Amino acid sequence: MTATSARTGRVLALQANFCRVRLDRPGPSGETDLLCTRRTRLGKSGQTICVGDRVTVDGIHWPDGRGAVAALEPRHSLLMRPSVANVDRVVVVVALRDPELDPLQLTRFLITAEATGRPVQLVLTKADLLSPEAVAAWTGRASGWGYPVQAVSTRSGEGLQALQASLAVPGIAVLCGPSGVGKSSLLNALLPDLALRTDAVSGRLRRGRHTTRHVELFPLADAAGEALLADSPGFNRPALPRDPQALALAFPELRRVLAVNPCRFRNCRHQGDPGCAMGIDWDRYGLYGQCLVELDARPDVGRARPPEAGLRLRGDRLEPLLDPRLRRSSRRRRRQQGEEGEEGAAELSPPGPAG
């Protein structure tokens, strides 16, 4: 008998139609990882499996290292892009140079990280490509936004020891950021045995190339796997929240002021209007305004422009309406109209000759 009763574990990676699960308790011969399928009932009930999920595995066949995910435990958080469950902290990684640091792009990543409700920290890579004064200026600026900031260099080793110490706490930390900023290189420096693929920044476009194709968790601190670090595919334009009020709360500097001195109006947009407690004298005021303008231009938010005549909103895009003259009425409506027409015709027809 090779199949055993259920075991619990955590999903470390999704590989095609399989999940790689790290068991809480090793198997009879010391097995720690299983390659698992997913029970059909999970899909039928609308449950999707993400990296980081706590799961129950049954139907285990130890000689082949196979099993099947039978149930998911409740999540305490979920990062949508990349999809990682039970995230304890989000590490936004951007490069100081190659590619150039774009404050608006960085702000969008920070807004996405804030949406998880988990602690957010910022890592500035390629610190060896700037002068110490320029690095200090950036770290000071980002600290003023309300984030713990660490500048590192995988070439010189600057800041790596301090970063590893800050990450070596129980839980899941997710590295997210644009392509080409050095997330995989950073993981290789923190965990030399990984040897993840890396690539240089495109010489013509000065943008990063995608080297990471899927999300995977790696044990960081010890063999027990209590501290896990997730590498994730890079992307360059994170989505913004649909609600302008949610956008405002994604800025820690705004939250700090509003917690002490709320604005006069609950729906304040914090753009220097009368009664606004924030004013315009803060570093990311312009970046916040650019995000707000983008939200206002979208048709799926409350303060968006109304659809133009002849258009309707479907999902997140506007579609043309069919000309009413070309629209065919339903069969039921045509039948009702026909019956009414016959009754009217009977009333209006002249009486026949008396028989």
C-alpha positions in Angstrom: 0.0 0.0 0.0 1.7 3.2 -1.2 -1.1 5.7 -1.0 -1.4 7.4 2.5 -3.7 9.6 4.3 -3.8 13.4 3.9 -1.0 15.7 4.7 -0.8 19.5 4.9 1.7 21.8 3.3 2.3 25.0 1.3 2.2 25.6 -2.5 5.7 26.6 -3.5 5.2 26.9 -7.3 2.7 26.2 -10.1 4.1 24.3 -13.0 1.7 23.8 -15.9 -1.2 21.8 -14.5 0.7 20.8 -11.4 1.4 22.3 -8.0 4.7 21.7 -6.1 3.8 21.4 -2.4 6.2 21.6 0.5 4.9 19.3 3.2 4.8 20.4 6.9 5.9 16.9 7.9 8.3 14.8 5.8 7.2 11.5 4.3 8.3 8.0 5.4 11.6 8.3 3.5 12.2 11.9 4.2 10.2 13.3 1.2 9.5 17.0 1.6 8.1 18.1 -1.8 5.2 16.6 -3.8 4.1 17.2 -7.4 0.3 17.4 -7.1 -2.7 17.6 -9.3 -5.9 19.4 -8.3 -9.1 17.7 -7.4 -11.9 18.6 -9.9 -14.2 19.7 -7.1 -11.9 22.7 -6.4 -12.5 24.1 -9.8 -16.2 23.3 -9.7 -16.6 25.3 -6.5 -14.7 28.3 -8.0 -11.5 27.8 -5.9 -8.2 28.7 -7.5 -4.8 27.7 -6.2 -2.1 30.3 -5.8 1.5 30.1 -4.8 1.6 30.5 -1.0 -1.6 28.7 -0.4 -1.9 26.4 2.6 -3.4 23.1 1.2 -4.4 19.6 2.2 -3.0 16.8 0.0 -4.4 13.3 -0.2 -3.9 10.3 -2.5 -0.2 10.5 -1.9 2.0 8.0 -3.7 5.4 8.3 -2.1 7.5 6.3 -4.6 6.5 8.7 -7.4 6.4 11.8 -5.1 2.8 12.5 -6.3 -0.4 13.5 -4.7 -3.6 15.6 -5.2 -4.6 18.9 -3.6 -8.0 18.2 -2.0 -8.7 21.4 0.0 -7.5 25.0 0.5 -7.1 26.7 3.9 -8.5 30.2 4.3 -6.1 33.0 3.2 -5.2 36.0 5.2 -4.0 38.1 2.2 -3.7 37.9 -1.5 -1.5 39.8 -3.9 -3.2 40.0 -7.3 -0.2 40.7 -9.5 1.7 38.6 -9.1 -0.8 36.1 -7.6 0.6 35.1 -4.2 -1.5 34.1 -1.2 -0.8 34.6 2.5 1.7 37.4 1.8 3.2 38.9 5.0 5.2 41.7 3.4 5.8 43.2 0.0 9.3 44.2 -1.2 9.2 46.6 -4.1 12.4 46.5 -6.0 13.5 49.2 -8.4 16.9 50.1 -9.9 18.6 53.4 -9.4 20.1 53.2 -12.9 19.7 50.9 -16.0 16.8 51.3 -16.3 16.4 54.8 -14.9 14.3 55.2 -11.8 10.8 56.5 -12.8 9.1 58.1 -9.7 5.6 57.6 -11.3 6.3 53.9 -12.1 7.6 53.4 -8.6 4.6 55.1 -7.1 2.3 52.7 -9.1 4.1 49.7 -7.7 3.9 51.1 -4.2 0.1 51.6 -4.6 -0.3 48.0 -5.7 1.7 46.8 -2.7 -0.4 49.0 -0.4 -3.6 47.3 -1.6 -2.5 44.1 0.2 -2.7 45.7 3.6 0.7 44.2 4.4 3.9 46.0 5.4 5.8 47.4 2.4 9.5 48.0 2.1 11.5 49.4 -0.7 14.8 48.1 -2.1 16.9 50.3 -4.5 19.3 48.1 -6.5 22.4 48.9 -8.6 23.6 51.4 -5.9 27.1 51.1 -7.3 26.1 52.9 -10.5 25.4 56.2 -8.6 27.4 58.4 -6.3 26.9 57.9 -2.6 25.3 61.4 -2.5 22.8 60.5 -5.2 22.0 57.2 -3.4 21.5 59.0 -0.1 19.2 61.6 -1.8 16.9 58.8 -3.1 16.8 56.8 0.1 16.0 60.0 2.0 13.3 61.0 -0.4 11.6 57.6 -0.3 11.9 57.4 3.5 9.9 60.7 3.6 7.1 58.9 1.7 6.8 56.6 4.7 8.7 53.4 3.6 11.8 51.6 5.0 14.4 51.9 2.3 17.6 49.9 1.7 20.0 50.5 -1.2 22.0 47.4 -2.3 24.4 46.4 -5.0 24.8 42.7 -6.0 28.2 43.6 -7.6 29.8 45.2 -4.6 27.7 43.4 -1.9 26.7 46.8 -0.4 23.6 46.4 1.8 23.0 42.7 1.2 23.7 41.6 4.7 21.4 44.2 6.2 18.7 43.2 3.6 19.0 39.5 4.4 18.6 40.2 8.1 15.4 42.2 7.5 13.9 39.5 5.4 14.9 36.6 7.7 11.7 36.6 9.7 8.9 34.0 9.5 6.4 34.5 6.7 6.3 35.2 2.9 8.0 38.2 1.4 7.3 38.9 -2.3 9.7 40.7 -4.5 7.9 42.8 -7.1 9.0 45.5 -9.5 9.7 46.3 -13.2 11.6 44.0 -15.5 15.4 44.4 -15.5 15.8 45.9 -12.0 17.7 42.9 -10.7 15.2 40.9 -8.7 16.7 37.6 -9.8 20.2 38.8 -9.3 19.2 39.9 -5.8 17.9 36.4 -5.1 21.0 34.8 -6.5 23.1 37.0 -4.1 20.9 36.2 -1.1 20.7 32.4 -2.0 23.8 31.6 -4.2 22.6 28.0 -4.8 19.6 29.1 -6.8 21.5 30.3 -9.9 18.5 31.9 -11.4 18.7 33.2 -15.0 19.4 36.9 -15.4 19.8 39.2 -18.4 21.1 42.6 -19.3 18.8 45.6 -19.9 17.9 46.2 -23.6 20.5 48.5 -25.1 18.0 50.1 -27.5 14.9 50.6 -25.4 16.7 50.8 -22.0 14.1 48.5 -20.6 14.4 45.2 -18.7 14.0 41.8 -20.3 11.7 39.3 -18.7 13.8 36.5 -17.2 11.4 35.2 -14.5 8.4 33.4 -16.0 6.5 32.2 -12.9 6.2 32.8 -9.2 8.1 30.5 -6.9 8.8 30.5 -3.2 12.4 29.9 -1.9 13.3 29.2 1.8 15.5 32.1 3.0 16.4 31.9 6.6 16.6 28.2 7.6 16.0 24.6 6.5 12.5 24.7 8.2 11.4 27.2 5.6 9.8 29.6 8.1 11.0 32.6 6.0 10.1 32.4 2.3 11.0 34.7 -0.4 9.1 34.9 -3.7 10.5 35.9 -7.0 8.0 37.2 -9.5 7.8 38.1 -13.2 8.5 41.7 -13.9 5.9 44.1 -15.4 6.1 47.8 -16.1 2.6 49.3 -15.6 0.7 48.2 -12.5 -3.0 48.9 -12.4 -4.5 51.7 -10.2 -7.5 51.2 -7.9 -10.8 52.2 -9.3 -11.9 54.3 -6.3 -10.3 57.7 -5.9 -10.7 57.4 -2.2 -8.8 54.1 -2.2 -6.1 55.8 -4.3 -5.6 58.5 -1.6 -5.3 55.9 1.2 -2.5 54.2 -0.7 -0.2 57.1 0.0 1.2 56.8 3.6 2.1 60.5 3.8 -1.6 61.2 3.1 -2.8 58.7 5.7 -0.6 60.1 8.4 -2.0 63.6 8.0 -5.6 62.5 7.7 -5.4 60.4 10.8 -4.5 63.4 12.9 -6.4 66.2 11.0 -9.2 64.9 8.7 -10.3 67.0 5.7 -13.4 69.1 6.0 -15.3 67.0 3.4 -15.3 63.2 3.4 -15.1 63.0 -0.4 -12.1 65.5 -0.5 -9.7 64.7 -3.5 -6.7 66.3 -1.7 -5.8 68.7 -4.4 -5.6 71.9 -2.4 -9.4 72.5 -2.3 -10.8 74.7 0.6 -10.9 72.6 3.8 -8.3 70.1 2.6 -5.9 69.2 5.4 -3.1 68.0 3.1 -2.6 71.0 0.8 -0.2 70.8 -2.0 3.1 71.0 -0.1 4.2 67.4 -0.2 6.6 65.5 -2.4 4.3 63.2 -4.3 1.5 65.7 -4.8 2.2 65.8 -8.6 2.4 62.0 -8.9 -0.8 61.7 -7.0 -2.5 64.2 -9.3 -1.3 62.2 -12.4 -2.8 59.0 -11.0 -6.0 60.9 -10.3 -6.2 62.2 -13.8 -5.8 58.7 -15.2 -8.6 57.5 -12.9 -10.9 60.3 -14.1 -10.3 59.3 -17.7 -11.5 55.8 -17.1 -15.2 54.9 -17.8 -15.4 52.4 -14.9 -15.0 54.8 -11.9 -17.5 56.9 -10.1 -16.3 60.3 -11.3 -15.6 59.3 -14.8 -16.9 61.1 -17.9 -20.5 60.0 -18.8 -20.7 57.8 -21.9 -21.2 59.7 -25.1 -24.4 59.5 -27.1 -24.7 56.2 -29.0 -22.2 54.4 -26.7 -22.7 52.0 -23.8 -20.4 50.8 -21.1 -19.5 47.0 -21.3 -16.9 45.9 -18.8 -14.1 48.5 -18.9 -14.7 49.7 -22.5 -17.3 51.7 -24.5 -19.1 50.0 -27.3 -21.5 51.5 -29.9 -25.2 51.0 -29.5 -27.3 49.5 -32.3 -29.5 51.9 -34.1 -33.0 51.4 -32.7 -34.4 51.4 -36.3 -32.3 48.3 -37.0 -33.2 46.5 -33.8 -35.6 43.6 -34.3 -38.3 43.3 -31.6 -38.7 40.0 -29.8 -41.1 37.3 -31.0 -43.3 37.8 -27.9 -43.5 41.5 -28.5 -44.4 41.0 -32.2 -47.1 38.5 -31.2 -48.6 40.9 -28.6 -48.6 43.7 -31.1 -50.3 41.5 -33.6 -53.1 40.6 -31.2 -53.6 44.2 -30.3 -53.7 45.1 -34.0 -56.4 42.5 -34.7 -58.6 43.8 -31.8 -58.2 47.3 -33.1 -59.1 46.2 -36.6 -62.2 44.5 -35.4 -63.4 47.6 -33.5 -62.8 49.9 -36.5 -64.3 47.6 -39.2 -67.9 48.5 -40.3 -70.6 46.1 -39.3 -71.8 43.7 -41.9 -75.3 43.6 -43.3 -78.0 42.2 -41.1 -78.8 38.6 -41.8 
